[in-house]
């Protein structure tokens, strides 16, 4: 049981979070962002990788959350913002679906698949924790604004 907990915290959560933030980042890059920052964890910065317009920063407590932001000369339209928001959870669901087709009979792989499904679905639900809105909340808010136009 302890092995699963360590696996969850140190491997599965960071990889799932990375997939999620990478989904947002790839959508931003496809929508012509001039720079995309993916940040994993909190605390002291450990590593920063730069590849063209993509910058990935990993902090010491790398398993505690993440976020991404994008820069572009022209503002993203509401539809583009929705595409970027939905791409994180969608990436988690694609990872889970892709791994499921491999028919890997391994508890660790199964746990990773379930974690990605959970991360994808939870982030599509509209909610806020403090001032931090979920992707679903952002999508809901953007759709409301589009309807009001």
N, C-alpha and C positions, 0 to 999 in steps of 0.2 A: 504493500500500500504506500509506503514512504517513497519507493522508487517512482510510482505513478505521480505522486505529488511533486516530486523534484522535476520529473519529466514535464509535467504540466507547467510549472512555474518557469523553469529555466530554458526549455526548448520549445514546447508547443505554443505557449502564449506569445512569446516574441515572434515566432515564425508566422503565426496567425495574424498578429498585429501588423507585421511587415507586409504580408499579402494584402491586408485591408488597405493600409496606407499606400501601397504600391498601386492598387486599383485606382485610388483617387489621383495619384500622381500620373499614371499613364493616361488617364482620361484628360487631365490638364495638359499634358504634353501634346496629345492628339488635337486638342483644341487650341494649339499654338501658344501655350504659356511660354514666356521668355525665361522663366526660372521656376523650378518646383523644389520645395524643401520637404523632405520626409524626416521626421524626428521620432525616434523610439526611446522611451524611458524618461527618467528624470534624474536629477543629481548632476554630478560633474560630467562634463563631456569626455568621452573616451576616444571616439573615432569620428572622423568626417571623411566621406568619400565624395568626390565630385566627378560626374561623367556628363559632359556636355551641359545641358540645361538642368540636370538632376543633381541635387545635393542631398546626401543621406547622412544624418547625424545620429550616432548611438551614444546614449548616456549610461552612466554606471549602473543605475537600477533599470536595466533595459527591458525588463518584463512588466513594468508599470506604465502601460498606456503608450500612446503615440498620437501624433497629429501630422497633418500636411497642410501646406499653404502654397499658393501659386501666385505668380506675378505675371501681368501682361499689360502692355500699354493701353489697350482698350479694355474696358470692363467686360467681364463675362456676362452674357445675356442670362436671363433667368433660366431659360431652357438649358443653356450650357452649365449653369450652376447645378441644376437638377441632375444632369448627366454625370458631373463630377461627384456629386453626393451619392448617387446610387451605385457608382462604380466600385466603391470600397466594399460594401456588403456583397455586391454581385461577384467580385473577385473571390471572396471567401466561399461563396456557394459554388463557384466554378472549380476552385481547388478541391472542395469536398466531393463534388461530383466526379471530377477527374480521377481522384484517388480511389473513389468507390468502384470505378470501372476496372481498376487493376486487380481486384479481388485478392487483396493482400490479407491473409489471415493472421493478423498480428494485433494484439490488444492495444499496443502503442499507436499503430496506424489508425485503428478504429477510433481511439480517443481523439486523435488529431482531426479526423474527419468530423466527428461530432462537435468538437470545439469550433471548427470553421463554420459548420451549420449554425451553431448557437450564435457565434459572433455576427454572421451575416443576418440572421433573422432578428436578433435583438437590436441591431443598429438600424433596422428598417422601421422599428416601432417609434412613433413620435413621443419623445419624453425629454425632459431637461433634468440634469443634476446640477444644482446651483445655477451658474450662468452658462454651463456647457450643454448645448443641445445635441441630441443624437442626429444621425444622418436623416432618419425618418422625420424628425421634427423640422429640420431644415427644408426637406423636400415638401412637407405639408405647408410650411410657411410660404415657400416660393410658389406653390400651386395656388394658394389663396390669393397672393398678390397678382398672379397672372389672371385669375378669374375676375378680379376687381377692375382690371383694365378695360 
